[in-house]
Amino acid sequence: MIVVATTDFEVYHEVVEELRDRDVAFTTVEPGEPIPERAAVVITAGEDVDADVPVVVADAERARKTVEEALVYVRGGEGRTVVGVDPGERPGIAVLRGGMVVAAFQVPVERAAEVVTEEVAGEDDAVVRIGDGARLAGARIIDDLDDVRVELVDEAGTTPFLGSGARGMGDVLAAANIALMAGEEIEGRTIEPTEGEIQVIKSRSREASEQNRTITEELARRVARGELTLEEALAAHREE
């Protein structure tokens, strides 16, 4: 059971709301009161408590991560954060703490590194595992990540069979599987786009242009490398 022991109203409100949203059993006590014997972890806002169980210090702006950390202790996990990424134009992202999936996202590739960075902030032992497919998107995400261990994972077979009603979940489920697989630690991934990949980007530029214009091969190459967005390349092409 989780015990919330704080006089900080904002922290109390945010943490309790998060616990209720997850249907987690908890109780509350005043700091200084005896901690119930069934307690597995105590959440405070920094107050001193006399507890023989782990104490998690909460921040009202990070209530979700506070509750996730507390749940790791309840479930007996080690607490390490592992983020799996299935790269693509809209990468699937799965966050595991203590071996359990605690959060999932699917965002445009331009935002992927930002989301991952937020999830591992302040966690020195976190690891990000990225699938080796969708080479250009994966390289772009890796290059945008700083100060975090990154592993490249063979993603073959990570996308599960999707039954009725599960359409659209494949990338996120693949990301969860990628998170569970050890990979090769890397510091970056330099990829030279193929002619086929460049042609795909040029075709996308024509479809996105109001004047049905196609960007140059050099601009397409820069988009493929992640140096420009497609919109920036179209703007540069109009100025040429």
N, C-alpha and C positions, 0 to 999 in steps of 0.2 A: 504494500500500500504506500502511496505517496502522501507525505505530510507537508502542508504549506504553513510556514511559521513566519509571518511578517506583519509589520504595522504599516508598511508602505502600501497605500490604497491602490495606486496605479499598478504596481507590480502584482498585488493580490488580484485585482480585477482581470488583468491580461492573462495571468497564469491560470486562474480558475476557469476563465472562459475557454482557454485552449484545452484544459483537461476535460471540461464538459463536452466540448466539440468531439473529443476522441472517445467519450464514454469511458473514461478512466476512473477507477475507484480512488478517492482521496478523502482526507479530512483536514481540518484546520485547527491550529492551536496558537495561542499567543506566545511570542518569544519569551523563554524563561519557564514556560509550563512544561511538565513532563512529556516526553515524546512517547506516543503509544508503542507498545511492545511489537505490534505487527508492522511497524514502519520499515520500509526497505530503503527509503531515501527521504531527505528533508529538503524542501525548497525555501530559501530565505531571500531577502534583499540585502544581505550582508550583516544581519543581526547575529549576535553570539547565541548559539544554541548548544545545549549539552546533549549530544547525540552520539550513539555508537554505530551509526550508519552513515553513508556518504551524504554530504551536504552540497547542494547545488545552489550557487548564487545567481539570482535571476536579474535580468534587465528587462524592463517593460517593453522596450523596443525589439527584444529578441525572445519573446515569450515562447514562440514555437520551438526554437532551438533549445531553450531551457527545458521544456517539457520532454523533448526528444532525448536530451541527455539524462534526465531523470528516469525515463522509461528504459534506457539501456541498463541502468543499475537494477531496476525492478526485474528485468528479464535475464539478469546475470551475464550480460554481454561485456565485451572488453571496452567498447566505447569508441573505437577508431572509426573515423569517417572515411568512407570510400565512395567516390562519385564515378558512376559509369556513364559514358557518352557514346551513343550510336550516331556517328556523324552523318550529315546530309544537309540539304537546304533548310530543313527544320529538324535539328537533332533531337533525339530523345535523350533525356537526362534523368538518371535515377540516383538518389542519395541514400546510402546505407549507413546506419549507425548501429554498432553492436550486432552486425549481421542481418539487420532487418531494414526493409525499405521504409523510410520515414518521409520521403518527399519525392515527387516526380514532376518533370516539366517537359514541354515541347515548345521550343521558341525558334524564331528565325536564327540562322547561323550567326548573324551579326551580334546577337545578344547572348549567345551560348557561353562565351568565356566570362561575361559579366555575371551570369547566373551561377556558374560554377565557383567563381571567386567569392561570391557572397556566401555560398554554402560551406566553404572551407576556411573562411576568415577566422583567424585566431587559433587555428588547430594545426600545430606544428607537425603532427604525425599523419596528417591527411594524405590520401593518394587519389589521383584522378586517373582512371583507366579509360582509354579511348580506343574504339574499334579501328582496325586498319583499313576498312572500306571507305568509300567516298573520300579519296585521298586528298583532294584539294580542300574540301570543307574541314576535314580532320586536321590538316596542316595549319589552316587558318586559326582554328580554335587553339591548337597547341602553341602557336606563336603569340597568341594574345594572353596566355597564362603566365603569371610570374610567381616566383617564390613558392612553388608547390611541386611535389613529386608527381611526375607524369609517366605512365606506363602505356606502351602500345600493345594492344591485345589482338590476337587472331580472332576475328569475329565470326568466322565460319560456323554456322549452325546455331547462332545465338538468337535468331528470330524464331519464336515458337509458332506452332500451328495456331491459327486464330479461328475459334469456333464462332457460332452464331452470336451476334451482338458485340463481338470484340473488335470489330473493324476500327482501324485507326489507332489501336493500342500497340501495334507491333514494334514501333521504334522505341517506345518507353520500356516495354518488356525486354527487348534486346539490350537496352542500356543496363537494366538490372542484372541480366546474365553476364554482361561484360564486366560489371563491377565485381562479380564473384570470381573472375578469372585473373590469375596473376599474369602480368605481361612483362615486356622488356622495357626497363627504364630508359627514357630518352630526354634530351634537352631541347630538341627542336626537330622539325621534319621539313626538309626542303624538297619541294615537288615541282618539277617542270611540267606544265600542262601539255597534254597531247594535242595533236591537230584536231582530233574529234571533240575534245573538251572545249577547245577554242571555238569551233564551229557551233557547238551548242549554245555558248554564251552569245555569239553573234546573232544567232537565231532569236534568242530571248530578247536581245536588245531591239531587234526589228519589231517584235511583238509588243514591246513596252513603249516604243516610240510613237508619239502622236502623228509624226510625219512619215512613219514606216521607214525610218532610217536605220542603217546597220553600222555599228561602230567598227573602227578599224581593227585589224588583227592585233596591233600592239596594245590598244586599249583593252581588247578582250583578254589578252594575256595578263595584263595588270589586274583585271577583275578576277581572273582565275587564281592568281597568286594572293588575292585578298588585299591588294594595295588600293583598290578602288571598289566602291559599290557600283552596281549596274547604273544607278541613277547618276552617280558622279561621272561615270564614263560617258553616258549620254549627254550630260551637260558639257563635258570637255569636247565631245565630238561636234556639238552645235557651234562651239566657239572656234573650231578649226577652219 
